């Protein structure tokens, strides 16, 4: 029996030494591998001041932190970086990656500015190189938790002249991509939200809270919006609907609210709508049930 324990002990020591050697080799060589893979995968210039790796004790969990990240636009629109971030951290299980399970446990983006635009042709965020592989297998990819901390976000849709910007002190996003469908769950506070359409301001620096679930289908070019909670300056709305971003460029958003003071509800409307209410007594409470629907291309305008 003592011999058995000695043999087991010896095997354990050998296994520990071998595993320790493998882990040490991995951590010693992982940084140049990461840099090499970034350069091979992306079609734009990426600059990173420093890359640090989590400790051996976390193996096979791997944490990678990128300091002072700068990523160029794929097509110039803002004439600035697509992404500036003081810190970008990600956490993965390398054994899952080895088995081609593309699951990222968490990504944290801290003190960042993200500038995104859909242009007349293409976008400014098409940063990956075109694949030459003829693999018909449906790709799946998942980010369990994407956290934005102290981040500024800008978005422009050139065809519809839609512009929006906001500050996200803390946002949590889940993302799962399978084939042509991307599933997004979003829980976020957005401060100073600004939205304009065809040079008319719709939302003028309002504080917003959002809880929603979206499905984006790139094959049909449609976004399905499940029932969502939207709070604009303490006005609570339930919303759902769809957006067609193909050549049709249609949207159909349903909304309703619990009874709220008229003045508070009116305060979140576009300036042009508020001007049309001059001279009307706005005392009391109101409940809204409605749609925001229409086409957004050419001379078409969506309406309430």
Secondary structure per residue as TSV (DSSP state, phi and psi in degrees):
chain	resnum	aa	ss	phi	psi
A	1	X	-	360.0	-40.6
A	2	X	H	-62.9	-36.4
A	3	X	H	-62.9	-39.5
A	4	X	H	-61.9	-45.2
A	5	X	H	-63.4	-39.0
A	6	X	H	-63.6	-41.4
A	7	X	H	-64.2	-43.9
A	8	X	H	-62.1	-42.0
A	9	X	H	-63.0	-42.8
A	10	X	H	-63.7	-43.2
A	11	X	H	-61.3	-40.7
A	12	X	H	-63.2	-42.6
A	13	X	H	-63.4	-45.9
A	14	X	H	-61.3	-44.7
A	15	X	H	-61.6	-40.9
A	16	X	H	-64.2	-42.1
A	17	X	H	-64.0	-45.3
A	18	X	H	-63.4	-47.6
A	19	X	H	-62.6	-42.6
A	20	X	H	-60.3	-39.9
A	21	X	H	-64.9	-41.9
A	22	X	H	-62.8	-45.9
A	23	X	H	-64.1	-43.1
A	24	X	H	-61.1	-44.5
A	25	X	H	-61.7	-42.3
A	26	X	H	-60.5	-50.4
A	27	X	H	-69.0	-29.3
A	28	X	H	-70.0	-31.5
A	29	X	H	-108.7	-2.0
A	30	X	H	-70.9	-35.4
A	31	X	H	-61.8	-48.9
A	32	X	H	-63.8	-29.4
A	33	X	H	-65.2	-44.5
A	34	X	H	-61.5	-47.8
A	35	X	H	-60.2	-42.8
A	36	X	H	-63.2	-44.1
A	37	X	H	-66.8	-37.3
A	38	X	H	-60.6	-46.9
A	39	X	H	-64.5	-33.3
A	40	X	H	-76.3	-30.0
A	41	X	H	-88.6	-37.8
A	42	X	B	-96.2	147.6
A	43	X	S	-99.9	4.8
A	44	X	S	-122.8	167.5
A	45	X	-	-76.3	130.1
A	46	X	E	-123.4	129.7
A	47	X	E	-120.5	134.2
A	48	X	E	-136.0	129.4
A	49	X	E	-73.8	-37.0
A	50	X	E	-157.3	146.8
A	51	X	E	-124.4	126.4
A	52	X	E	-123.1	149.0
A	53	X	E	-115.5	144.3
A	54	X	-	-66.3	165.7
A	55	X	-	-69.9	162.3
A	56	X	G	-61.6	-31.1
A	57	X	G	-60.7	-22.4
A	58	X	G	-85.3	-8.3
A	59	X	T	-56.0	135.6
A	60	X	T	-87.2	4.9
A	61	X	E	-69.6	136.2
A	62	X	E	-127.0	126.3
A	63	X	E	-111.9	130.2
A	64	X	E	-125.5	127.7
A	65	X	E	-116.7	127.2
A	66	X	E	-105.9	125.6
A	67	X	E	-101.0	135.5
A	68	X	E	52.0	71.9
A	69	X	E	-92.0	133.6
A	70	X	E	-129.8	123.8
A	71	X	E	-123.2	128.3
A	72	X	-	-74.4	157.6
A	73	X	-	-69.9	147.6
A	74	X	S	-76.6	-32.6
A	75	X	S	-133.2	133.9
A	76	X	-	-69.7	127.7
A	77	X	S	-135.2	-55.0
A	78	X	S	-85.1	-11.0
A	79	X	S	54.6	41.7
A	80	X	S	-151.4	176.2
A	81	X	-	-66.6	144.4
A	82	X	S	-61.1	-42.4
A	83	X	E	-138.7	128.6
A	84	X	E	-118.1	124.6
A	85	X	E	-141.0	131.1
A	86	X	E	-65.9	-34.8
A	87	X	E	-149.5	134.7
A	88	X	E	-130.1	116.6
A	89	X	E	-119.6	142.1
A	90	X	E	-136.9	152.1
A	91	X	E	-132.1	123.9
A	92	X	E	-137.5	163.4
A	93	X	E	-101.8	111.7
A	94	X	H	-68.2	-24.7
A	95	X	H	-66.1	-37.1
A	96	X	H	-65.7	-41.2
A	97	X	H	-63.1	-38.6
A	98	X	H	-61.4	-32.8
A	99	X	T	-89.6	14.6
A	100	X	T	61.5	31.1
A	101	X	-	-98.8	101.4
A	102	X	-	-86.3	79.8
A	103	X	E	-123.5	123.0
A	104	X	E	-104.0	122.0
A	105	X	E	-65.6	-41.8
A	106	X	E	-160.6	146.1
A	107	X	E	-130.8	133.8
A	108	X	E	-122.0	127.0
A	109	X	E	-113.9	120.9
A	110	X	E	-124.5	136.7
A	111	X	E	50.1	65.3
A	112	X	E	-129.5	159.4
A	113	X	E	-126.2	124.6
A	114	X	E	-117.2	124.7
A	115	X	E	-120.4	110.4
A	116	X	E	-120.4	141.5
A	117	X	E	-148.7	135.8
A	118	X	E	-97.2	117.5
A	119	X	-	-92.9	178.0
A	120	X	S	-58.9	-36.9
A	121	X	S	-133.1	115.9
A	122	X	S	81.1	-157.3
A	123	X	B	-147.8	174.1
A	124	X	S	-96.7	3.6
A	125	X	-	-117.4	17.1
A	126	X	-	-84.2	77.1
A	127	X	-	-99.3	-5.5
A	128	X	B	-92.1	148.2
A	129	X	-	-71.9	146.8
A	130	X	-	-64.5	135.4
A	131	X	-	-80.1	139.9
A	132	X	-	-99.9	-0.7
A	133	X	-	-80.4	143.7
A	134	X	-	-105.7	62.0
A	135	X	-	-101.8	117.8
A	136	X	-	-89.7	1.9
A	137	X	S	-67.9	133.4
A	138	X	-	-67.7	124.1
A	139	X	-	-78.6	139.3
A	140	X	E	-125.8	143.7
A	141	X	E	-151.5	141.5
A	142	X	E	-142.1	135.2
A	143	X	E	-114.7	110.1
A	144	X	E	-65.8	-39.9
A	145	X	E	-146.9	116.2
A	146	X	E	-109.9	119.1
A	147	X	E	-113.3	127.5
A	148	X	E	-107.5	122.5
A	149	X	E	-123.8	123.4
A	150	X	E	57.1	56.6
A	151	X	E	-122.2	141.0
A	152	X	E	-104.0	136.4
A	153	X	E	-127.8	131.0
A	154	X	E	-123.1	140.6
A	155	X	E	-141.6	140.1
A	156	X	E	-136.4	135.6
A	157	X	E	-115.8	102.0
A	158	X	T	-63.9	-41.5
A	159	X	T	-60.0	-38.0
A	160	X	T	-101.5	2.7
A	161	X	T	56.3	38.7
A	162	X	E	-96.0	130.3
A	163	X	E	-132.2	140.9
A	164	X	E	-148.6	150.0
A	165	X	E	-150.7	154.9
A	166	X	E	-165.0	162.7
A	167	X	E	-111.4	127.1
A	168	X	E	-109.3	100.6
A	169	X	E	-66.7	-34.0
A	170	X	E	-160.9	115.0
A	171	X	E	-130.8	142.0
A	172	X	E	-122.4	127.2
A	173	X	E	-131.6	136.3
A	174	X	E	-112.1	139.7
A	175	X	E	-137.8	132.1
A	176	X	E	-137.3	125.3
A	177	X	E	-117.1	121.7
A	178	X	E	-135.2	115.8
A	179	X	T	62.6	-118.0
A	180	X	T	-97.5	0.3
A	181	X	E	-113.1	128.9
A	182	X	E	-112.7	124.5
A	183	X	E	-101.8	130.8
A	184	X	E	-128.7	129.1
A	185	X	E	-115.3	132.0
A	186	X	E	-131.9	129.2
A	187	X	E	-131.3	113.0
A	188	X	E	-154.2	149.4
A	189	X	E	-103.0	134.4
A	190	X	E	-123.9	115.7
A	191	X	E	-94.0	147.0
A	192	X	E	54.2	46.3
A	193	X	E	-68.6	128.9
A	194	X	E	-123.4	129.2
A	195	X	E	-135.7	127.4
A	196	X	E	-129.8	149.7
A	197	X	E	-138.1	122.7
A	198	X	T	50.0	46.9
A	199	X	T	69.3	3.2
A	200	X	E	-98.7	132.8
A	201	X	E	-80.2	121.9
A	202	X	E	-93.2	-47.0
A	203	X	E	-125.4	119.0
A	204	X	E	-107.2	89.9
A	205	X	E	54.1	53.5
A	206	X	E	-98.2	151.9
A	207	X	E	-89.2	131.3
A	208	X	E	-132.2	144.7
A	209	X	E	-122.5	139.2
A	210	X	E	-138.4	130.9
A	211	X	E	-128.5	116.5
A	212	X	E	-151.4	165.5
A	213	X	E	-134.3	127.3
A	214	X	E	-123.7	150.2
A	215	X	E	-125.5	120.5
A	216	X	E	-106.7	119.2
A	217	X	E	-107.3	108.5
A	218	X	T	-74.8	-19.1
A	219	X	T	-73.8	-44.4
A	220	X	T	-93.0	-8.1
A	221	X	T	56.3	50.4
A	222	X	E	-132.4	149.8
A	223	X	E	-117.8	123.1
A	224	X	E	-100.9	127.2
A	225	X	E	-109.9	113.4
A	226	X	E	-72.1	167.7
A	227	X	E	-55.7	128.5
A	228	X	E	-128.2	156.0
A	229	X	E	-103.5	121.7
A	230	X	E	-126.6	123.2
A	231	X	E	-117.2	117.9
A	232	X	E	-116.3	111.8
A	233	X	T	48.1	49.4
A	234	X	T	73.1	5.1
A	235	X	E	-92.7	118.4
A	236	X	E	-94.8	125.7
A	237	X	E	-125.0	145.9
A	238	X	E	-103.9	130.6
A	239	X	E	-133.9	155.0
A	240	X	E	-163.5	167.3
A	241	X	E	152.3	-153.1
A	242	X	E	-150.8	154.8
A	243	X	E	-131.4	127.0
A	244	X	E	-103.5	113.5
A	245	X	-	-104.7	20.5
A	246	X	S	-78.7	-162.5
A	247	X	T	-62.7	-23.1
A	248	X	T	-67.7	-36.3
A	249	X	-	48.4	61.2
A	250	X	E	-110.2	151.7
A	251	X	E	-138.6	152.2
A	252	X	E	-149.1	96.0
A	253	X	E	-112.4	123.2
A	254	X	E	-96.0	144.7
A	255	X	E	-148.1	153.3
A	256	X	E	-155.9	161.6
A	257	X	E	-138.9	157.4
A	258	X	-	-70.7	161.3
A	259	X	-	-58.1	132.3
A	260	X	E	-140.5	156.1
A	261	X	E	-56.3	136.0
A	262	X	H	-58.0	-45.0
A	263	X	H	-62.0	-38.9
A	264	X	H	-67.5	-41.3
A	265	X	H	-68.1	-41.6
A	266	X	H	-63.5	-31.2
A	267	X	T	-64.7	-18.2
A	268	X	T	-95.1	-1.7
A	269	X	S	-79.2	159.9
A	270	X	-	-58.9	152.8
A	271	X	H	-57.1	-38.0
A	272	X	H	-63.6	-34.9
A	273	X	H	-72.2	-36.6
A	274	X	H	-67.8	-38.3
A	275	X	H	-61.1	-33.1
A	276	X	T	-72.9	-8.1
A	277	X	T	-100.5	7.5
A	278	X	T	-58.1	135.5
A	279	X	T	87.8	-3.5
A	280	X	-	-96.4	136.4
A	281	X	-	-69.9	119.3
A	282	X	-	-106.4	23.3
A	283	X	-	-75.9	160.8
A	284	X	S	96.5	-169.0
A	285	X	E	-121.2	162.0
A	286	X	E	-148.2	149.9
A	287	X	-	-121.4	130.1
A	288	X	-	-106.6	138.9
A	289	X	E	-136.6	118.1
A	290	X	E	-163.5	-172.6
A	291	X	E	-137.4	150.2
A	292	X	E	-117.2	108.6
A	293	X	E	-140.6	150.0
A	294	X	E	145.8	-177.5
A	295	X	E	-98.4	153.8
A	296	X	-	-119.6	8.6
A	297	X	S	-107.0	161.9
A	298	X	T	61.0	-133.7
A	299	X	T	-95.8	10.2
A	300	X	-	-79.2	144.2
A	301	X	-	-132.0	130.6
A	302	X	-	-67.2	156.4
A	303	X	B	-141.6	161.2
A	304	X	-	-84.7	360.0
